[in-house]
Amino acid sequence: MRTRIGFGGGLSYAQRVPFVEARDQASRKANTSKLLQYADPTIDVSVGDLFGSKELRETYSGWASATARGISAWPRSSTT
C-alpha cells in the first residue's frame, strides 16, 4: 500500500501570549512565551490501493495533527 509520511515544523511570534499557553503554563507555574514552536506530523494512504481502484491510486486520505507550544525555556523578567 502506497503511504506518505510527513512532518512540518516552524516558529511564529504572537503579539499576545495565546490563552491556552497562558493557562497551561500558569498551572505549571512556568514562564509563558510569545514565541511559538509548531509541529505537524501527517500520514496518508492511497485510496486506490485501499479499495483496489487504479483510477484512485494517486488519491490520498490521511491524518494530520498540528500542535503549537510556547518556547519558554529562556528565563525572562516577570515585570514585562
Jmol script that loads the backbone (N, CA, C; Angstrom):
load data "model"
ATOM      1  N   MET A   1       0.844  -1.177   0.000  1.00  0.00           N
ATOM      2  CA  MET A   1       0.000   0.000   0.000  1.00  0.00           C
ATOM      3  C   MET A   1       0.892   1.244   0.000  1.00  0.00           C
ATOM      4  N   ARG A   2       0.593   2.147  -0.921  1.00  0.00           N
ATOM      5  CA  ARG A   2       1.360   3.392  -1.004  1.00  0.00           C
ATOM      6  C   ARG A   2       0.997   4.283   0.177  1.00  0.00           C
ATOM      7  N   THR A   3       2.018   4.718   0.874  1.00  0.00           N
ATOM      8  CA  THR A   3       1.830   5.518   2.081  1.00  0.00           C
ATOM      9  C   THR A   3       2.786   6.705   2.051  1.00  0.00           C
ATOM     10  N   ARG A   4       2.306   7.840   2.492  1.00  0.00           N
ATOM     11  CA  ARG A   4       3.158   9.029   2.614  1.00  0.00           C
ATOM     12  C   ARG A   4       3.189   9.439   4.079  1.00  0.00           C
ATOM     13  N   ILE A   5       4.379   9.721   4.553  1.00  0.00           N
ATOM     14  CA  ILE A   5       4.569  10.201   5.924  1.00  0.00           C
ATOM     15  C   ILE A   5       5.283  11.543   5.833  1.00  0.00           C
ATOM     16  N   GLY A   6       4.814  12.506   6.578  1.00  0.00           N
ATOM     17  CA  GLY A   6       5.431  13.825   6.532  1.00  0.00           C
ATOM     18  C   GLY A   6       5.521  14.464   7.899  1.00  0.00           C
ATOM     19  N   PHE A   7       6.343  15.491   7.971  1.00  0.00           N
ATOM     20  CA  PHE A   7       6.469  16.255   9.207  1.00  0.00           C
ATOM     21  C   PHE A   7       6.795  17.691   8.841  1.00  0.00           C
ATOM     22  N   GLY A   8       6.036  18.601   9.397  1.00  0.00           N
ATOM     23  CA  GLY A   8       6.298  20.016   9.211  1.00  0.00           C
ATOM     24  C   GLY A   8       6.541  20.667  10.558  1.00  0.00           C
ATOM     25  N   GLY A   9       7.250  21.754  10.543  1.00  0.00           N
ATOM     26  CA  GLY A   9       7.522  22.467  11.778  1.00  0.00           C
ATOM     27  C   GLY A   9       7.862  23.904  11.491  1.00  0.00           C
ATOM     28  N   GLY A  10       7.803  24.723  12.509  1.00  0.00           N
ATOM     29  CA  GLY A  10       8.149  26.115  12.310  1.00  0.00           C
ATOM     30  C   GLY A  10       8.008  26.924  13.583  1.00  0.00           C
ATOM     31  N   LEU A  11       8.254  28.212  13.437  1.00  0.00           N
ATOM     32  CA  LEU A  11       8.175  29.164  14.551  1.00  0.00           C
ATOM     33  C   LEU A  11       7.270  30.316  14.156  1.00  0.00           C
ATOM     34  N   SER A  12       6.601  30.891  15.125  1.00  0.00           N
ATOM     35  CA  SER A  12       5.852  32.119  14.889  1.00  0.00           C
ATOM     36  C   SER A  12       5.909  32.969  16.157  1.00  0.00           C
ATOM     37  N   TYR A  13       5.659  34.242  15.983  1.00  0.00           N
ATOM     38  CA  TYR A  13       5.661  35.179  17.099  1.00  0.00           C
ATOM     39  C   TYR A  13       4.263  35.776  17.224  1.00  0.00           C
ATOM     40  N   ALA A  14       3.682  35.725  18.413  1.00  0.00           N
ATOM     41  CA  ALA A  14       2.351  36.270  18.668  1.00  0.00           C
ATOM     42  C   ALA A  14       2.472  37.610  19.381  1.00  0.00           C
ATOM     43  N   GLN A  15       1.581  38.544  19.080  1.00  0.00           N
ATOM     44  CA  GLN A  15       1.597  39.837  19.766  1.00  0.00           C
ATOM     45  C   GLN A  15       1.242  39.676  21.240  1.00  0.00           C
ATOM     46  N   ARG A  16       0.331  38.757  21.531  1.00  0.00           N
ATOM     47  CA  ARG A  16      -0.036  38.444  22.909  1.00  0.00           C
ATOM     48  C   ARG A  16       0.141  36.944  23.135  1.00  0.00           C
ATOM     49  N   VAL A  17       0.427  36.560  24.359  1.00  0.00           N
ATOM     50  CA  VAL A  17       0.546  35.140  24.697  1.00  0.00           C
ATOM     51  C   VAL A  17      -0.821  34.495  24.470  1.00  0.00           C
ATOM     52  N   PRO A  18      -0.904  33.420  23.675  1.00  0.00           N
ATOM     53  CA  PRO A  18      -2.193  32.761  23.453  1.00  0.00           C
ATOM     54  C   PRO A  18      -2.812  32.266  24.763  1.00  0.00           C
ATOM     55  N   PHE A  19      -4.142  32.294  24.831  1.00  0.00           N
ATOM     56  CA  PHE A  19      -4.866  31.924  26.051  1.00  0.00           C
ATOM     57  C   PHE A  19      -4.464  30.544  26.557  1.00  0.00           C
ATOM     58  N   VAL A  20      -4.419  29.560  25.662  1.00  0.00           N
ATOM     59  CA  VAL A  20      -4.108  28.183  26.075  1.00  0.00           C
ATOM     60  C   VAL A  20      -2.691  28.102  26.642  1.00  0.00           C
ATOM     61  N   GLU A  21      -1.763  28.804  26.028  1.00  0.00           N
ATOM     62  CA  GLU A  21      -0.383  28.827  26.525  1.00  0.00           C
ATOM     63  C   GLU A  21      -0.336  29.426  27.925  1.00  0.00           C
ATOM     64  N   ALA A  22      -1.026  30.547  28.129  1.00  0.00           N
ATOM     65  CA  ALA A  22      -1.041  31.195  29.447  1.00  0.00           C
ATOM     66  C   ALA A  22      -1.674  30.285  30.498  1.00  0.00           C
ATOM     67  N   ARG A  23      -2.792  29.654  30.158  1.00  0.00           N
ATOM     68  CA  ARG A  23      -3.473  28.761  31.101  1.00  0.00           C
ATOM     69  C   ARG A  23      -2.608  27.560  31.471  1.00  0.00           C
ATOM     70  N   ASP A  24      -2.050  26.888  30.453  1.00  0.00           N
ATOM     71  CA  ASP A  24      -1.236  25.693  30.707  1.00  0.00           C
ATOM     72  C   ASP A  24       0.017  26.011  31.516  1.00  0.00           C
ATOM     73  N   GLN A  25       0.686  27.096  31.172  1.00  0.00           N
ATOM     74  CA  GLN A  25       1.914  27.454  31.875  1.00  0.00           C
ATOM     75  C   GLN A  25       1.616  27.939  33.295  1.00  0.00           C
ATOM     76  N   ALA A  26       0.484  28.614  33.489  1.00  0.00           N
ATOM     77  CA  ALA A  26       0.115  29.063  34.836  1.00  0.00           C
ATOM     78  C   ALA A  26      -0.118  27.861  35.750  1.00  0.00           C
ATOM     79  N   SER A  27      -0.714  26.798  35.220  1.00  0.00           N
ATOM     80  CA  SER A  27      -0.954  25.612  36.051  1.00  0.00           C
ATOM     81  C   SER A  27       0.350  24.922  36.441  1.00  0.00           C
ATOM     82  N   ARG A  28       1.406  25.147  35.652  1.00  0.00           N
ATOM     83  CA  ARG A  28       2.730  24.581  35.958  1.00  0.00           C
ATOM     84  C   ARG A  28       3.630  25.575  36.690  1.00  0.00           C
ATOM     85  N   LYS A  29       3.124  26.797  36.872  1.00  0.00           N
ATOM     86  CA  LYS A  29       3.920  27.885  37.452  1.00  0.00           C
ATOM     87  C   LYS A  29       5.201  28.097  36.649  1.00  0.00           C
ATOM     88  N   ALA A  30       5.053  28.107  35.332  1.00  0.00           N
ATOM     89  CA  ALA A  30       6.194  28.263  34.415  1.00  0.00           C
ATOM     90  C   ALA A  30       6.037  29.555  33.619  1.00  0.00           C
ATOM     91  N   ASN A  31       7.128  29.991  33.007  1.00  0.00           N
ATOM     92  CA  ASN A  31       7.115  31.184  32.162  1.00  0.00           C
ATOM     93  C   ASN A  31       6.265  30.960  30.920  1.00  0.00           C
ATOM     94  N   THR A  32       5.695  32.048  30.393  1.00  0.00           N
ATOM     95  CA  THR A  32       4.985  31.994  29.118  1.00  0.00           C
ATOM     96  C   THR A  32       5.874  32.590  28.042  1.00  0.00           C
ATOM     97  N   SER A  33       5.473  32.385  26.805  1.00  0.00           N
ATOM     98  CA  SER A  33       6.279  32.887  25.700  1.00  0.00           C
ATOM     99  C   SER A  33       5.388  33.304  24.539  1.00  0.00           C
ATOM    100  N   LYS A  34       5.762  34.376  23.866  1.00  0.00           N
ATOM    101  CA  LYS A  34       5.087  34.800  22.652  1.00  0.00           C
ATOM    102  C   LYS A  34       5.672  34.098  21.423  1.00  0.00           C
ATOM    103  N   LEU A  35       6.826  33.472  21.591  1.00  0.00           N
ATOM    104  CA  LEU A  35       7.451  32.718  20.516  1.00  0.00           C
ATOM    105  C   LEU A  35       6.920  31.292  20.565  1.00  0.00           C
ATOM    106  N   LEU A  36       6.263  30.852  19.493  1.00  0.00           N
ATOM    107  CA  LEU A  36       5.617  29.547  19.455  1.00  0.00           C
ATOM    108  C   LEU A  36       6.330  28.611  18.484  1.00  0.00           C
ATOM    109  N   GLN A  37       6.424  27.371  18.863  1.00  0.00           N
ATOM    110  CA  GLN A  37       7.017  26.332  18.029  1.00  0.00           C
ATOM    111  C   GLN A  37       5.884  25.422  17.556  1.00  0.00           C
ATOM    112  N   TYR A  38       5.836  25.149  16.241  1.00  0.00           N
ATOM    113  CA  TYR A  38       4.789  24.314  15.666  1.00  0.00           C
ATOM    114  C   TYR A  38       5.344  22.974  15.231  1.00  0.00           C
ATOM    115  N   ALA A  39       4.533  21.928  15.361  1.00  0.00           N
ATOM    116  CA  ALA A  39       4.854  20.602  14.851  1.00  0.00           C
ATOM    117  C   ALA A  39       3.603  20.067  14.158  1.00  0.00           C
ATOM    118  N   ASP A  40       3.776  19.448  12.991  1.00  0.00           N
ATOM    119  CA  ASP A  40       2.645  18.972  12.203  1.00  0.00           C
ATOM    120  C   ASP A  40       2.967  17.630  11.549  1.00  0.00           C
ATOM    121  N   PRO A  41       2.804  16.509  12.273  1.00  0.00           N
ATOM    122  CA  PRO A  41       3.031  15.198  11.664  1.00  0.00           C
ATOM    123  C   PRO A  41       1.813  14.766  10.826  1.00  0.00           C
ATOM    124  N   THR A  42       2.061  14.052   9.708  1.00  0.00           N
ATOM    125  CA  THR A  42       0.985  13.571   8.851  1.00  0.00           C
ATOM    126  C   THR A  42       1.269  12.151   8.364  1.00  0.00           C
ATOM    127  N   ILE A  43       0.204  11.422   8.058  1.00  0.00           N
ATOM    128  CA  ILE A  43       0.320  10.120   7.404  1.00  0.00           C
ATOM    129  C   ILE A  43      -0.873   9.979   6.454  1.00  0.00           C
ATOM    130  N   ASP A  44      -0.600   9.573   5.217  1.00  0.00           N
ATOM    131  CA  ASP A  44      -1.625   9.414   4.185  1.00  0.00           C
ATOM    132  C   ASP A  44      -1.477   8.052   3.525  1.00  0.00           C
ATOM    133  N   VAL A  45      -2.609   7.454   3.130  1.00  0.00           N
ATOM    134  CA  VAL A  45      -2.591   6.190   2.396  1.00  0.00           C
ATOM    135  C   VAL A  45      -3.338   6.374   1.078  1.00  0.00           C
ATOM    136  N   SER A  46      -2.957   5.598   0.084  1.00  0.00           N
ATOM    137  CA  SER A  46      -3.585   5.653  -1.226  1.00  0.00           C
ATOM    138  C   SER A  46      -4.995   5.063  -1.154  1.00  0.00           C
ATOM    139  N   VAL A  47      -5.998   5.858  -1.559  1.00  0.00           N
ATOM    140  CA  VAL A  47      -7.381   5.390  -1.576  1.00  0.00           C
ATOM    141  C   VAL A  47      -7.532   4.270  -2.600  1.00  0.00           C
ATOM    142  N   GLY A  48      -6.849   4.399  -3.744  1.00  0.00           N
ATOM    143  CA  GLY A  48      -6.905   3.371  -4.777  1.00  0.00           C
ATOM    144  C   GLY A  48      -6.367   2.039  -4.296  1.00  0.00           C
ATOM    145  N   ASP A  49      -5.243   2.075  -3.564  1.00  0.00           N
ATOM    146  CA  ASP A  49      -4.691   0.830  -3.020  1.00  0.00           C
ATOM    147  C   ASP A  49      -5.617   0.248  -1.953  1.00  0.00           C
ATOM    148  N   LEU A  50      -6.225   1.109  -1.182  1.00  0.00           N
ATOM    149  CA  LEU A  50      -7.101   0.669  -0.103  1.00  0.00           C
ATOM    150  C   LEU A  50      -8.337  -0.063  -0.633  1.00  0.00           C
ATOM    151  N   PHE A  51      -8.891   0.448  -1.748  1.00  0.00           N
ATOM    152  CA  PHE A  51     -10.123  -0.123  -2.301  1.00  0.00           C
ATOM    153  C   PHE A  51      -9.914  -0.879  -3.614  1.00  0.00           C
ATOM    154  N   GLY A  52      -8.668  -1.028  -4.064  1.00  0.00           N
ATOM    155  CA  GLY A  52      -8.384  -1.776  -5.289  1.00  0.00           C
ATOM    156  C   GLY A  52      -8.831  -1.073  -6.562  1.00  0.00           C
ATOM    157  N   SER A  53      -8.704   0.252  -6.611  1.00  0.00           N
ATOM    158  CA  SER A  53      -9.114   1.036  -7.773  1.00  0.00           C
ATOM    159  C   SER A  53      -7.902   1.735  -8.388  1.00  0.00           C
ATOM    160  N   LYS A  54      -7.589   1.387  -9.648  1.00  0.00           N
ATOM    161  CA  LYS A  54      -6.455   2.031 -10.322  1.00  0.00           C
ATOM    162  C   LYS A  54      -6.707   3.520 -10.554  1.00  0.00           C
ATOM    163  N   GLU A  55      -7.964   3.893 -10.789  1.00  0.00           N
ATOM    164  CA  GLU A  55      -8.301   5.305 -11.051  1.00  0.00           C
ATOM    165  C   GLU A  55      -8.027   6.195  -9.836  1.00  0.00           C
ATOM    166  N   LEU A  56      -8.108   5.626  -8.643  1.00  0.00           N
ATOM    167  CA  LEU A  56      -7.914   6.414  -7.413  1.00  0.00           C
ATOM    168  C   LEU A  56      -6.545   6.192  -6.775  1.00  0.00           C
ATOM    169  N   ARG A  57      -5.623   5.608  -7.517  1.00  0.00           N
ATOM    170  CA  ARG A  57      -4.316   5.276  -6.934  1.00  0.00           C
ATOM    171  C   ARG A  57      -3.547   6.509  -6.456  1.00  0.00           C
ATOM    172  N   GLU A  58      -3.695   7.628  -7.151  1.00  0.00           N
ATOM    173  CA  GLU A  58      -2.994   8.856  -6.758  1.00  0.00           C
ATOM    174  C   GLU A  58      -3.848   9.759  -5.867  1.00  0.00           C
ATOM    175  N   THR A  59      -4.935   9.245  -5.354  1.00  0.00           N
ATOM    176  CA  THR A  59      -5.774   9.978  -4.406  1.00  0.00           C
ATOM    177  C   THR A  59      -5.447   9.467  -3.003  1.00  0.00           C
ATOM    178  N   TYR A  60      -5.162  10.394  -2.114  1.00  0.00           N
ATOM    179  CA  TYR A  60      -4.735  10.015  -0.765  1.00  0.00           C
ATOM    180  C   TYR A  60      -5.701  10.546   0.284  1.00  0.00           C
ATOM    181  N   SER A  61      -5.836   9.790   1.341  1.00  0.00           N
ATOM    182  CA  SER A  61      -6.595  10.221   2.505  1.00  0.00           C
ATOM    183  C   SER A  61      -5.719   9.942   3.719  1.00  0.00           C
ATOM    184  N   GLY A  62      -5.823  10.800   4.713  1.00  0.00           N
ATOM    185  CA  GLY A  62      -4.924  10.586   5.835  1.00  0.00           C
ATOM    186  C   GLY A  62      -5.288  11.356   7.071  1.00  0.00           C
ATOM    187  N   TRP A  63      -4.308  11.480   7.930  1.00  0.00           N
ATOM    188  CA  TRP A  63      -4.449  12.067   9.249  1.00  0.00           C
ATOM    189  C   TRP A  63      -3.329  13.074   9.456  1.00  0.00           C
ATOM    190  N   ALA A  64      -3.682  14.187  10.080  1.00  0.00           N
ATOM    191  CA  ALA A  64      -2.686  15.203  10.438  1.00  0.00           C
ATOM    192  C   ALA A  64      -3.032  15.761  11.815  1.00  0.00           C
ATOM    193  N   SER A  65      -2.013  16.129  12.539  1.00  0.00           N
ATOM    194  CA  SER A  65      -2.210  16.715  13.859  1.00  0.00           C
ATOM    195  C   SER A  65      -1.258  17.897  14.003  1.00  0.00           C
ATOM    196  N   ALA A  66      -1.817  19.075  14.203  1.00  0.00           N
ATOM    197  CA  ALA A  66      -0.982  20.267  14.374  1.00  0.00           C
ATOM    198  C   ALA A  66      -0.993  20.679  15.835  1.00  0.00           C
ATOM    199  N   THR A  67       0.159  21.043  16.330  1.00  0.00           N
ATOM    200  CA  THR A  67       0.262  21.492  17.717  1.00  0.00           C
ATOM    201  C   THR A  67       1.222  22.672  17.801  1.00  0.00           C
ATOM    202  N   ALA A  68       0.947  23.581  18.696  1.00  0.00           N
ATOM    203  CA  ALA A  68       1.820  24.739  18.916  1.00  0.00           C
ATOM    204  C   ALA A  68       2.079  24.873  20.411  1.00  0.00           C
ATOM    205  N   ARG A  69       3.305  25.104  20.766  1.00  0.00           N
ATOM    206  CA  ARG A  69       3.705  25.295  22.164  1.00  0.00           C
ATOM    207  C   ARG A  69       4.640  26.488  22.250  1.00  0.00           C
ATOM    208  N   GLY A  70       4.526  27.204  23.330  1.00  0.00           N
ATOM    209  CA  GLY A  70       5.419  28.322  23.561  1.00  0.00           C
ATOM    210  C   GLY A  70       6.815  27.839  23.906  1.00  0.00           C
ATOM    211  N   ILE A  71       7.787  28.594  23.457  1.00  0.00           N
ATOM    212  CA  ILE A  71       9.177  28.290  23.795  1.00  0.00           C
ATOM    213  C   ILE A  71       9.507  29.098  25.031  1.00  0.00           C
ATOM    214  N   SER A  72       9.394  28.459  26.182  1.00  0.00           N
ATOM    215  CA  SER A  72       9.540  29.192  27.442  1.00  0.00           C
ATOM    216  C   SER A  72      10.773  28.766  28.234  1.00  0.00           C
ATOM    217  N   ALA A  73      11.731  28.195  27.567  1.00  0.00           N
ATOM    218  CA  ALA A  73      12.928  27.745  28.257  1.00  0.00           C
ATOM    219  C   ALA A  73      13.848  28.903  28.639  1.00  0.00           C
ATOM    220  N   TRP A  74      13.699  30.030  27.940  1.00  0.00           N
ATOM    221  CA  TRP A  74      14.558  31.186  28.233  1.00  0.00           C
ATOM    222  C   TRP A  74      13.994  31.960  29.418  1.00  0.00           C
ATOM    223  N   PRO A  75      14.792  32.197  30.440  1.00  0.00           N
ATOM    224  CA  PRO A  75      14.280  32.991  31.569  1.00  0.00           C
ATOM    225  C   PRO A  75      14.007  34.427  31.127  1.00  0.00           C
ATOM    226  N   ARG A  76      12.959  34.997  31.679  1.00  0.00           N
ATOM    227  CA  ARG A  76      12.657  36.390  31.382  1.00  0.00           C
ATOM    228  C   ARG A  76      12.115  37.068  32.623  1.00  0.00           C
ATOM    229  N   SER A  77      12.136  38.359  32.607  1.00  0.00           N
ATOM    230  CA  SER A  77      11.675  39.130  33.744  1.00  0.00           C
ATOM    231  C   SER A  77      10.158  39.025  33.876  1.00  0.00           C
ATOM    232  N   SER A  78       9.651  38.964  35.077  1.00  0.00           N
ATOM    233  CA  SER A  78       8.202  38.879  35.298  1.00  0.00           C
ATOM    234  C   SER A  78       7.556  40.266  35.261  1.00  0.00           C
ATOM    235  N   THR A  79       8.337  41.320  35.037  1.00  0.00           N
ATOM    236  CA  THR A  79       7.785  42.676  35.016  1.00  0.00           C
ATOM    237  C   THR A  79       7.376  43.102  33.610  1.00  0.00           C
ATOM    238  N   THR A  80       7.539  42.228  32.597  1.00  0.00           N
ATOM    239  CA  THR A  80       7.173  42.603  31.222  1.00  0.00           C
ATOM    240  C   THR A  80       5.708  42.444  30.959  1.00  0.00           C
TER     241      THR A  80
END
end "model"
wireframe off; spacefill off
backbone 0.3
color backbone group
